[in-house]
């Protein structure tokens, strides 16, 4: 055994005579080394999973349909911008325009084949800013065949969405630059392409050959 340390659980109880005096003490020892090692392996496994989820921008969640409580992995606050408990708290983190999308997907899962999504929607964390995520899940049923809970995973897709937006902007900007040789027309066209999607303003440096 590479680990020589042993864990022992000990219970002591007195043995009394007819007058109530303690005459001896009985000690019972139980080797609980394997149980301790199993607990340690479980903690290490949970830690590895938590770090993997954090690196991948993923949240694992479990929604109890009877209580309305949503149990999430420990990194949920990093993705949603708030601690998720009651489902109403989760809905408050969504962009208002995407709440109907969430309700529709939930209804289809509960009333249909039990598969939720995948759907992509926006978050509006309480601290400000925005984020795109994608969620998919599945419904679990009780012994009577009624929906009991929903399990799933949510993935942060913000970086991918931003990269796609930037690629589209560059493509559109390239078309605008090649469409006219007129300076004012080109700048006006670039403003229409760039500002609504990437910034509140922009600057162009013109270099003469």
SULVEN-V659084 format. One record per residue. N is the residue number from 1. PSI is psi in whole degrees, -180 to 180 (999 if undefined). OMEGA is omega in whole degrees, -180 to 180 (* if undefined). Layout:
N	PSI	OMEGA
N	PSI	OMEGA
This chain:
1	122	-178
2	-23	-180
3	107	-176
4	-10	-176
5	133	177
6	142	176
7	134	-177
8	134	173
9	129	-176
10	136	176
11	130	179
12	136	175
13	143	-176
14	153	173
15	121	-176
16	154	176
17	-173	-176
18	-23	-180
19	2	177
20	1	179
21	143	179
22	122	-180
23	-29	179
24	166	179
25	130	179
26	129	178
27	130	177
28	122	-179
29	141	179
30	125	179
31	112	-179
32	25	-177
33	-46	-177
34	-37	178
35	-41	178
36	-43	180
37	-38	178
38	-40	178
39	-41	179
40	-43	179
41	-38	179
42	-44	179
43	-42	180
44	-40	179
45	-42	179
46	-37	179
47	-43	178
48	-41	179
49	-43	-180
50	-42	-180
51	-38	179
52	-41	179
53	-42	-179
54	-43	180
55	-40	-179
56	-1	-178
57	38	-176
58	146	176
59	128	174
60	134	-176
61	157	-178
62	112	-176
63	115	175
64	112	-174
65	-26	-179
66	-42	-177
67	-19	-177
68	2	-177
69	139	178
70	118	177
71	125	-176
72	162	172
73	162	-168
74	-18	-177
75	13	-176
76	-40	-177
77	-33	-180
78	-33	-178
79	-49	-175
80	-16	-180
81	3	179
82	159	176
83	131	-178
84	127	176
85	-89	173
86	149	-178
87	-29	178
88	-34	178
89	-40	177
90	-45	-179
91	-32	178
92	-23	180
93	-13	-180
94	152	170
95	134	-176
96	-35	-178
97	-18	-177
98	-2	178
99	-44	177
100	-37	177
101	-43	179
102	-43	179
103	-42	-179
104	-44	-180
105	-38	179
106	-44	-179
107	-42	180
108	-38	-179
109	-43	-176
110	-32	-177
111	-9	-176
112	-126	-173
113	4	177
114	2	180
115	128	180
116	121	176
117	-156	8
118	144	175
119	151	179
120	134	-176
121	173	-176
122	146	173
123	150	175
124	83	-176
125	150	180
126	-31	-178
127	-1	-180
128	172	-178
129	179	180
130	164	-178
131	145	174
132	138	177
133	160	175
134	134	-176
135	140	172
136	155	-178
137	-177	180
138	149	-179
139	138	172
140	144	-173
141	154	177
142	-174	-176
143	-23	-180
144	2	180
145	13	179
146	145	179
147	128	-179
148	-35	-179
149	164	176
150	130	-180
151	142	180
152	-174	-180
153	142	177
154	132	-176
155	134	177
156	117	-179
157	17	-176
158	-47	-177
159	-42	179
160	-43	-180
161	-42	179
162	-41	179
163	-40	178
164	-41	180
165	-44	-180
166	-41	179
167	-44	179
168	-40	180
169	-45	179
170	-39	179
171	-45	180
172	-38	179
173	-38	178
174	-41	177
175	-39	-179
176	-43	-179
177	-32	-178
178	-5	-175
179	-22	-176
180	147	175
181	-4	-180
182	128	-175
183	-52	-176
184	-42	-180
185	-40	-180
186	-45	-180
187	-41	179
188	-40	179
189	-41	178
190	-39	179
191	-42	180
192	-31	-178
193	-46	-168
194	-50	-170
195	-48	-177
196	-24	-173
197	-27	-174
198	-25	-172
199	173	175
200	-18	177
201	169	176
202	163	-180
203	146	180
204	128	174
205	125	178
206	129	-177
207	122	178
208	137	177
209	999	*
